[in-house]
Amino acid sequence: MDDPRWLTPQEQRAWRTHLTVHRLLSHQLDRELHEAGLSLNDYEILVNLSESPGRRMRMSDLADATVQSRSRLSHQISRMEAAGLVTREHCEDDRRGTFAVLTTLGWETIQRVALNHVAGVRHHFIDRLTADQVTALETIYAPIVAHLQRVRSGKAS
């Protein structure tokens, strides 16, 4: 077996900085959304549904879009149904399929909360970077996202 390729000190710092940014930013944005009665996961689901045709998505597609297991998403949707934000509908052309559908309350909630959330993303993240750094960040992350999506779908080598 080959020896592991240990991270260099610079790679270790970069990796740990990435982890810290992700944790701190997610924590802060989640905290701000809690003031509106939502979690970051709730918000992500509401965004996906609000941007989908008919404000609905197949549960399997929503799980993929939010990078959640089908089981975890089902529990999350149950909580959101209890809050009146979404409902489930059976898929007419596939008996096993189910749609998550944004309710009127869910639509009103995303419209009300989105402005504050985007302001938080801008304040805590985007405004800390130059335009060139934002472009570089997108360029840096794009191949990692593409790779991990292939891994998740089982198509990576």
N, C-alpha and C positions, 0 to 999 in steps of 0.2 A: 504494500500500500504506500502511496506517495505521501511524503510529509505534507502537512497542511501549509497553505500559503498564508502565513500570519499577516495581519495588517501592519503596514508601516506606521510609525507614530503619526504621520500626517493623515493617513487613511483612517486611523483610529479616531483622531480628533474630528475629522469630517463626519464619520459615521455617528459618533456620539453627539455631535452638534445637530445632525439631522434628527436623531431620536428625541433630543431635548426640545427642539423647535416643534416637532410634531406633537409631543405630549403637552407642552405648555400652551400652544396655540389651540389645540383641540379642547383642552381644559377650559381655557378662557372663553372660547366661543360657546361651548356647552353651558358654562355658567351664565353667560349673557342670555342664552336662549331659555334657560330655566326661569328667568324672570318673566317670560311670556308663556310659561307652562309647557315648554317643549324641550326635548333633548336634541342633541346634534343629529342623532339617528332619525328622530321624528322629522326634523327639518329636511334632511336629505331625501326621505321618502316623499314628503310633501312637494319638494322641488321636482323630483322625477315625475310624479303624477301630474303636477301642474303644467309641465312642459310636454306631456304626451298627448297624442290625439284623443279627444274625448275625455281627457283627464283620467285616463285609465291605463293600466298595464297588466299584462299577465304576471302572476305572482313569480313565476320562474324568471321572467325577464327583469322584474324589479329586484329579485334576489341577486341576479348577476350585476345589475347596474349599481347596487349598493354594497356589493361584495360581502354578502351575508349568506349563510346557509339557508336552505329552504325552511328548516325548522325554526331557526332564530327569527327569520322574517315573519313567519306565521305567528309567533308569539308577539312580536312587535306590532303587527297589524291588528291582532286581537286587542291589545292595549289601546291602540289608536281608534279602533272601532268603538270601544267603550267610551272614549272621549268624544265620539261623534265626528272625528276628522276624516275617516275613510269608511268604506263599506266593501264587502266582497260580493261579487256576482259570478255566477257560473258561466262558463264559456259555452255558448250554444253549439259550436262546431267541434268541441272536444270535451267529452264528459268529465275527464280528469282535470281539465284546466279551470283555473279560477282567476278572475280579475280582481285587482285592488282598484277601487274607484274613489276619487276625491269627492267628498261631500261638499255641499254649499258652505258649511262651517269650516271645512278644511281649506277651501278656496279663500274664504274671508281671512282665515288665520295666516295663510302664507302671504297674502297681500299685506296684511298688517305687520307681520314680523320681518318680512324680507328687507325692508329699508334699513331697519336697525341692524340686522345681521350683516348686510353688505357694508354698512358703515363700520361695523366691528372688524370685518375682514380687511377693509381698507386701512383702518387705524392701526391694527395690530400686525398687519403683514405687508400689504401692497405699499403703503406710504413709508415703510422702512427701507424700501429699495428704490434704486434709480430705474428709469425705463429700460436701460440696457441690462440691468440685473434681472428684471422681470423677464425680459426676452431670453437671457442666458438660463434662467431657472427653468423656463418652459423647454428650452432646447436640451438641457441636461436631463430633465425628468422624462421626456417623451420616450426615449428608447428603453428606459427602465419600466415604464408603464406598459409599453408594448410587449416587452419580454415577460413580465409578470402576468399579463392577460393571456399570453400563449401558454404559460405554465399552468395557469388556473383552468384553462380549457383543455389541457392535456395535449396540446399541439407543439410544445416546446421540445427542443432537442437538447 
